[in-house]
Amino acid sequence: MNQVLRVNRPTVFVLRPEPPSQLAANEQAAIAAGSLYPLQSYAYADINGGFEGHVKVALRDRTIGGFNTWFVPTQAIQVEADGVIVYPHEDQATSPVLWINTGTLLKRRPLDSSLLPPEETVAVPRGQTYNLHSYAFADSQGNFNNHIKFAIRNTEDFVNGLSTWFVYTPHAFVALDNDVVFPRQDPNAFVLRVTANTLFKRRPVDSGQLAANEQVAASPGTTIVLSSYAFANAQGSFNGHIRFTIKYVKDDINGLNTWYVFQGHARVERAGVVVYPPPAPPAPPPPPQYVGRPFRLPGNTSTFYTDQPIIPGGSFTWGEATREATRIPETQAIVDNIIGLARALQPVRDRLNRPFQITSWYRPPAVNAAVGGASQSQHLYGKAVDVQVQGLSGRQVANAVMLSWPGGVGIYSNIPNIIHLDTGPKRTWGF
């Protein structure tokens, strides 16, 4: 295999993965856009995580300044093998994002902040985000004292000129394509589900008594993960409303995490079971009905719902495939591809007998471009899914399905909980 490094924009190669400003002149080399270098090998991470936003390359039959091993900024290059781009991998360009969920400190070492000198900590507010090159929650020696180790993707976002930091795990989370992938979501977390067109309100009163900025419209099928909810306090009920507090800062509404909703228009669920309002006594089972958001699909005359299984009796819903009906397939062929992928996934789900969390399924071209997906990603055709399986790493899932899966299987060191499965050509990467 003939591997080459292609430089896409002017950059600087360095002997150590640090900002050029911290290196001596003989430890860096300016490289022009369009440069090509034959490669002996390359790596974008090792057992300790990423290389501060760099790829480590070993040049073949070439040296620069007498050295053949250099670190190159990730965003400036691509690696090709026999003319095919092999780095970034498909969908690896969809970078994970670190969200700060509580005002906290970034740290250079995973220790209690009282043990660190001031220059090793940086205060960050709730809502701060960082596009990541990679992240890790453990290495060969164990976990990082309940911290997330992360490497920032873009040089311009480095903190104090440095890419790699630690953050206390309860104060942050990692999201991919806007879904939380670490820490793994609690399957018993409270979830608010909207069941009718309604308003979220800042106070539990009739909407006519509220200013425009104190209310936000919400449609049926909307779901929000909660940190808490209440239907009364010491002074009594909330005028027939549910007060709820949003768990993840990414889901805040108008920058606020505490709202009210009329209890007749919403419910609170836990592990799929309604916990409030209390369910009525059991009645004879009605015909199948769905409470999710209704929508239409190309090539079909009937109405579909976001909580409707893609295949009868299946585990995967149209809401998961279409991101709650916000990503409607453009053609019947894409609809058929989604159904085919659901049929292929169901035996895997049945055999592993664990919950599957879909982080990304169908992506229209505009969405795929916005999240940095590969230009020919199978997600564009409804034939690919990124999934997290409860209690298993992406590699463990891949080992379980490798022999039987009919299409592509990919894993990534910088997002270890995720596996990519598609019904395109049979191929593997990341092993």
C-alpha positions as CSV (number, residue, x, y, z in Angstrom):
1,M,0.0,0.0,0.0
2,N,1.4,3.4,-1.0
3,Q,0.6,5.9,1.7
4,V,1.2,9.6,1.3
5,L,0.7,12.7,3.4
6,R,-1.0,15.6,1.6
7,V,-0.7,19.1,3.0
8,N,-3.9,21.1,2.3
9,R,-2.9,24.5,3.7
10,P,0.3,26.2,4.8
11,T,1.4,24.8,8.2
12,V,4.3,24.0,10.5
13,F,5.7,20.5,11.2
14,V,7.0,20.1,14.7
15,L,9.3,17.6,16.5
16,R,7.1,17.7,19.6
17,P,3.3,18.2,19.7
18,E,3.4,21.6,21.2
19,P,2.7,25.1,19.8
20,P,5.5,26.4,17.5
21,S,5.9,29.4,19.9
22,Q,7.2,27.0,22.6
23,L,9.7,25.3,20.3
24,A,13.2,26.2,19.1
25,A,13.7,27.1,15.5
26,N,15.4,23.7,14.8
27,E,12.3,21.9,16.1
28,Q,9.9,23.2,13.5
29,A,9.7,23.4,9.7
30,A,7.3,25.6,7.6
31,I,5.5,23.5,5.0
32,A,3.7,24.9,1.9
33,A,0.2,23.9,0.8
34,G,0.2,21.1,-1.8
35,S,3.3,19.4,-0.4
36,L,3.3,15.6,-0.7
37,Y,5.4,13.2,1.4
38,P,5.6,9.4,1.1
39,L,4.8,7.8,4.5
40,Q,6.2,4.8,6.4
41,S,3.5,5.1,9.0
42,Y,1.2,7.5,10.8
43,A,-0.8,7.7,14.1
44,Y,-3.4,10.1,15.5
45,A,-3.4,8.8,19.0
46,D,-1.6,6.4,21.4
47,I,-2.7,4.6,24.6
48,N,-2.5,8.0,26.4
49,G,-4.8,9.8,24.0
50,G,-4.3,12.3,21.1
51,F,-1.2,14.3,20.2
52,E,-2.3,17.8,21.2
53,G,-4.3,18.2,17.9
54,H,-1.5,16.6,15.8
55,V,-0.9,13.5,13.7
56,K,2.4,11.7,14.2
57,V,4.0,10.8,10.8
58,A,7.1,8.8,9.9
59,L,8.3,9.8,6.4
60,R,9.5,7.1,4.0
61,D,12.8,7.7,2.2
62,R,12.6,11.4,3.1
63,T,13.8,13.7,5.9
64,I,13.1,17.3,6.9
65,G,16.0,18.9,8.7
66,G,17.6,15.5,9.1
67,F,14.5,14.0,10.8
68,N,11.9,11.6,9.4
69,T,9.4,11.7,12.3
70,W,7.3,14.8,12.8
71,F,4.0,15.9,14.3
72,V,1.6,17.8,11.9
73,P,-1.6,19.8,12.7
74,T,-4.6,17.6,12.1
75,Q,-6.6,20.3,10.3
76,A,-3.9,20.9,7.7
77,I,-3.5,17.5,6.2
78,Q,-5.0,14.3,4.9
79,V,-3.5,10.8,4.5
80,E,-4.1,8.8,1.3
81,A,-3.5,5.1,0.6
82,D,-3.4,4.2,-3.1
83,G,-5.3,7.4,-3.9
84,V,-8.0,6.9,-1.3
85,I,-8.3,9.2,1.8
86,V,-7.9,7.1,4.9
87,Y,-7.5,9.9,7.4
88,P,-9.7,11.6,8.5
89,H,-11.8,8.4,8.5
90,E,-15.4,8.6,7.3
91,D,-17.3,10.6,9.9
92,Q,-14.3,11.1,12.1
93,A,-14.4,14.7,10.9
94,T,-17.7,14.9,12.9
95,S,-15.8,15.8,16.0
96,P,-17.0,15.2,19.5
97,V,-17.8,18.3,21.5
98,L,-17.0,18.8,25.2
99,W,-19.7,20.8,27.1
100,I,-19.1,22.4,30.4
101,N,-22.4,21.6,32.4
102,T,-21.3,23.4,35.6
103,G,-18.9,26.3,36.1
104,T,-15.6,24.5,36.9
105,L,-11.9,24.4,36.4
106,L,-9.9,22.9,33.5
107,K,-6.7,21.2,34.9
108,R,-3.4,20.2,33.6
109,R,-3.4,17.1,35.9
110,P,-6.4,15.0,37.2
111,L,-6.0,16.1,40.8
112,D,-8.1,18.0,43.3
113,S,-7.7,21.7,42.4
114,S,-6.3,22.5,45.9
115,L,-3.2,20.4,45.0
116,L,-2.5,22.3,41.8
117,P,-0.7,25.6,41.4
118,P,-2.7,28.4,39.8
119,E,-1.0,28.2,36.5
120,E,-2.3,24.6,36.1
121,T,-6.0,25.6,36.3
122,V,-8.3,27.7,34.2
123,A,-11.9,28.7,35.3
124,V,-14.6,28.1,32.6
125,P,-18.3,28.9,32.8
126,R,-21.3,26.7,32.3
127,G,-22.1,26.4,28.6
128,Q,-18.5,26.6,27.4
129,T,-17.8,24.2,24.5
130,Y,-14.7,22.8,22.9
131,N,-14.5,20.8,19.6
132,L,-12.4,17.8,20.4
133,H,-9.6,15.9,18.6
134,S,-10.0,13.1,21.1
135,Y,-11.1,12.3,24.7
136,A,-10.5,9.5,27.2
137,F,-11.9,8.5,30.5
138,A,-9.2,5.9,31.3
139,D,-5.8,4.5,30.2
140,S,-3.8,1.3,30.9
141,Q,-3.3,2.5,34.6
142,G,-7.1,3.0,35.2
143,N,-9.4,6.0,35.2
144,F,-8.2,9.6,35.6
145,N,-9.4,10.1,39.2
146,N,-13.0,10.7,37.9
147,H,-11.8,13.2,35.2
148,I,-12.2,13.4,31.5
149,K,-8.9,13.9,29.6
150,F,-9.5,15.8,26.4
151,A,-7.5,17.2,23.5
152,I,-9.0,20.3,21.7
153,R,-9.2,20.0,18.0
154,N,-8.6,23.5,16.7
155,T,-5.4,25.4,17.4
156,E,-7.2,28.7,17.8
157,D,-9.3,27.2,20.6
158,F,-6.3,26.0,22.7
159,V,-6.4,27.1,26.3
160,N,-3.3,29.0,27.3
161,G,-1.7,27.6,24.1
162,L,-2.3,24.0,25.2
163,S,-4.6,21.4,23.7
164,T,-4.8,18.7,26.4
165,W,-6.6,19.3,29.7
166,F,-8.6,17.4,32.3
167,V,-12.1,18.3,33.7
168,Y,-14.0,16.8,36.6
169,T,-16.4,14.3,35.1
170,P,-19.6,15.4,36.9
171,H,-19.1,18.9,35.6
172,A,-18.9,18.1,31.9
173,F,-20.1,15.8,29.1
174,V,-19.1,14.8,25.6
175,A,-21.6,15.0,22.7
176,L,-21.4,13.7,19.2
177,D,-23.8,15.0,16.6
178,N,-25.6,16.7,19.6
179,D,-26.1,13.4,21.4
180,V,-24.4,12.7,24.8
181,V,-21.9,9.9,24.4
182,F,-19.9,10.3,27.7
183,P,-20.6,9.9,30.6
184,R,-23.1,7.3,29.4
185,Q,-26.6,8.5,29.9
186,D,-28.4,7.1,32.9
187,P,-31.1,4.8,31.6
188,N,-33.2,5.7,34.6
189,A,-32.9,9.5,34.1
190,F,-36.2,11.4,34.1
191,V,-37.4,12.4,30.7
192,L,-40.1,15.1,29.9
193,R,-42.2,14.1,26.9
194,V,-44.6,16.7,25.3
195,T,-47.9,15.1,24.3
196,A,-49.7,18.1,22.8
197,N,-49.0,21.5,21.4
198,T,-48.1,23.6,24.4
199,L,-46.0,26.3,25.9
200,F,-43.0,26.1,28.2
201,K,-43.4,28.9,30.7
202,R,-41.1,30.8,33.2
203,R,-44.0,31.0,35.7
204,P,-47.0,28.6,36.3
205,V,-49.7,31.0,35.2
206,D,-52.0,31.4,32.3
207,S,-50.1,32.3,29.1
208,G,-52.1,35.5,28.8
209,Q,-50.3,36.8,32.0
210,L,-46.8,36.2,30.6
211,A,-44.6,38.4,28.5
212,A,-43.4,37.0,25.1
213,N,-40.0,36.2,26.5
214,E,-41.5,34.2,29.3
215,Q,-42.9,31.5,27.0
216,V,-41.7,29.2,24.2
217,A,-43.8,26.9,22.0
218,A,-43.2,23.2,22.2
219,S,-44.7,20.5,19.9
220,P,-45.8,16.9,20.5
221,G,-43.0,14.4,20.6
222,T,-40.4,16.8,22.1
223,T,-38.3,15.1,24.7
224,I,-35.9,16.6,27.2
225,V,-33.6,14.8,29.7
226,L,-34.2,16.2,33.2
227,S,-32.1,16.6,36.3
228,S,-35.3,17.0,38.4
229,Y,-39.0,17.7,38.2
230,A,-41.7,18.7,40.7
231,F,-45.5,19.1,40.7
232,A,-45.7,20.9,44.1
233,N,-43.7,22.6,46.8
234,A,-44.3,23.6,50.4
235,Q,-46.8,26.2,49.3
236,G,-48.9,23.8,47.2
237,S,-49.2,22.7,43.6
238,F,-48.0,24.8,40.7
239,N,-51.4,25.7,39.3
240,G,-51.7,22.4,37.4
241,H,-48.1,22.7,36.0
242,I,-45.0,20.6,36.1
243,R,-41.8,22.4,37.1
244,F,-38.8,20.8,35.4
245,T,-35.0,21.4,35.4
246,I,-33.0,20.5,32.2
247,K,-30.0,18.2,32.8
248,Y,-27.7,19.1,29.9
249,V,-26.7,22.7,29.2
250,K,-26.9,22.0,25.4
251,D,-30.7,21.6,25.8
252,D,-31.2,24.8,27.8
253,I,-34.1,27.0,26.4
254,N,-33.2,30.6,25.8
255,G,-30.2,30.0,28.1
256,L,-32.4,28.9,31.0
257,N,-32.7,25.4,32.4
258,T,-35.9,25.7,34.7
259,W,-39.4,26.0,33.2
260,Y,-43.0,25.0,33.7
261,V,-45.4,23.1,31.4
262,F,-49.1,22.4,31.8
263,Q,-49.4,18.9,33.1
264,G,-52.2,18.0,30.7
265,H,-49.8,18.6,27.8
266,A,-46.7,16.6,29.0
267,R,-45.6,13.7,31.1
268,V,-42.5,12.6,32.9
269,E,-41.0,9.1,32.1
270,R,-38.4,7.0,33.7
271,A,-36.9,4.0,31.8
272,G,-39.9,4.3,29.4
273,V,-42.5,4.2,32.2
274,V,-44.7,7.2,33.0
275,V,-44.1,8.4,36.5
276,Y,-46.1,11.6,36.4
277,P,-49.0,12.3,36.1
278,P,-49.7,8.9,37.7
279,P,-51.1,6.5,35.1
280,A,-54.8,5.7,35.1
281,P,-56.0,2.2,36.1
282,P,-55.3,-0.3,33.3
283,A,-57.8,-0.5,30.5
284,P,-58.3,-3.0,27.7
285,P,-55.4,-2.7,25.3
286,P,-56.4,-0.3,22.4
287,P,-55.1,-0.7,18.9
288,P,-51.5,0.5,18.4
289,Q,-51.4,4.3,18.8
290,Y,-48.4,6.6,18.7
291,V,-47.9,9.9,20.6
292,G,-44.8,11.1,18.8
293,R,-44.6,13.8,16.2
294,P,-46.5,13.0,12.9
295,F,-44.8,13.3,9.5
296,R,-44.9,12.0,5.9
297,L,-42.3,10.0,4.0
298,P,-41.6,10.1,0.3
299,G,-43.4,7.3,-1.6
300,N,-45.9,6.7,1.2
301,T,-49.5,8.1,1.6
302,S,-49.9,7.2,5.3
303,T,-48.7,9.3,8.3
304,F,-45.7,8.1,10.3
305,Y,-44.8,9.0,13.9
306,T,-41.5,9.5,15.6
307,D,-42.2,6.8,18.2
308,Q,-43.3,4.3,15.5
309,P,-41.0,1.3,14.9
310,I,-39.3,1.3,11.5
311,I,-40.1,-2.4,11.2
312,P,-43.1,-4.0,12.9
313,G,-42.2,-5.1,16.4
314,G,-38.7,-3.6,16.0
315,S,-36.5,-1.7,18.5
316,F,-35.6,1.2,16.3
317,T,-38.0,4.1,15.6
318,W,-38.5,6.6,12.8
319,G,-37.7,9.3,15.4
320,E,-34.2,7.8,15.8
321,A,-33.6,7.6,12.1
322,T,-34.9,11.1,11.3
323,R,-33.7,12.9,14.5
324,E,-37.3,13.4,15.7
325,A,-38.6,14.2,12.2
326,T,-36.2,17.1,11.7
327,R,-34.3,15.1,9.0
328,I,-36.9,13.9,6.5
329,P,-35.5,11.7,3.7
330,E,-35.6,13.3,0.3
331,T,-36.4,10.2,-1.7
332,Q,-38.2,6.9,-1.4
333,A,-34.8,5.2,-2.0
334,I,-33.5,6.7,1.2
335,V,-36.6,5.5,3.1
336,D,-36.0,2.0,1.7
337,N,-32.4,2.2,2.8
338,I,-33.4,3.2,6.4
339,I,-35.8,0.2,6.5
340,G,-33.1,-2.1,5.2
341,L,-30.6,-0.9,7.8
342,A,-33.2,-1.4,10.6
343,R,-33.8,-5.0,9.4
344,A,-30.0,-5.6,9.6
345,L,-29.7,-4.0,13.0
346,Q,-32.5,-5.8,14.7
347,P,-30.8,-9.2,14.9
348,V,-27.7,-7.5,16.4
349,R,-29.9,-5.7,19.0
350,D,-31.7,-9.0,19.8
351,R,-28.4,-11.0,20.2
352,L,-26.7,-8.4,22.4
353,N,-29.9,-7.8,24.4
354,R,-28.8,-4.4,25.5
355,P,-30.2,-0.9,24.9
356,F,-28.9,0.8,21.7
357,Q,-28.5,4.6,21.7
358,I,-28.5,6.0,18.2
359,T,-26.3,9.1,17.9
360,S,-26.7,9.6,14.2
361,W,-28.6,7.9,11.4
362,Y,-29.9,9.8,8.3
363,R,-28.2,13.1,7.5
364,P,-29.5,15.4,4.7
365,P,-26.6,17.0,2.7
366,A,-26.8,20.3,4.5
367,V,-26.7,18.7,8.0
368,N,-23.9,16.3,6.9
369,A,-21.8,19.3,5.7
370,A,-22.6,21.3,8.9
371,V,-21.4,18.5,11.2
372,G,-18.3,17.9,9.1
373,G,-19.4,14.4,7.8
374,A,-17.5,12.8,4.9
375,S,-18.7,14.0,1.4
376,Q,-19.8,10.5,0.4
377,S,-20.9,9.3,3.8
378,Q,-23.4,6.4,3.9
379,H,-25.4,8.6,6.3
380,L,-26.5,10.7,3.3
381,Y,-28.3,7.6,1.9
382,G,-29.9,6.4,5.2
383,K,-27.5,3.4,5.1
384,A,-25.3,4.2,8.1
385,V,-25.8,4.5,11.8
386,D,-23.5,5.6,14.7
387,V,-24.6,3.8,17.8
388,Q,-23.6,3.4,21.5
389,V,-24.4,0.1,23.2
390,Q,-25.0,0.2,26.9
391,G,-22.1,-1.3,28.8
392,L,-20.0,-2.1,25.8
393,S,-17.2,-0.1,24.0
394,G,-17.3,0.3,20.2
395,R,-14.5,-2.3,19.9
396,Q,-16.4,-4.9,21.9
397,V,-19.5,-4.4,19.8
398,A,-17.4,-4.7,16.6
399,N,-15.9,-8.0,17.8
400,A,-19.3,-9.3,18.4
401,V,-20.7,-8.4,14.9
402,M,-17.6,-8.5,12.7
403,L,-18.3,-11.9,11.1
404,S,-22.0,-11.5,10.5
405,W,-22.4,-7.8,9.6
406,P,-23.0,-7.4,5.8
407,G,-21.5,-3.9,5.3
408,G,-19.0,-1.5,6.9
409,V,-17.8,-1.6,10.5
410,G,-15.8,1.2,11.9
411,I,-14.5,2.2,15.4
412,Y,-12.5,5.3,16.5
413,S,-9.9,5.8,19.2
414,N,-11.1,9.3,19.9
415,I,-14.8,8.3,20.4
416,P,-14.3,4.8,22.0
417,N,-18.0,4.3,23.0
418,I,-19.3,4.6,19.4
419,I,-19.4,2.1,16.6
420,H,-20.3,2.9,12.9
421,L,-22.3,0.3,11.1
422,D,-23.5,0.6,7.5
423,T,-25.0,-1.5,4.7
424,G,-22.6,-0.2,2.1
425,P,-19.6,-2.2,0.8
426,K,-18.2,-4.6,3.3
427,R,-15.1,-3.0,4.9
428,T,-13.6,-2.2,8.3
429,W,-11.5,0.5,9.8
430,G,-10.0,1.5,13.2
431,F,-8.7,-2.0,14.1
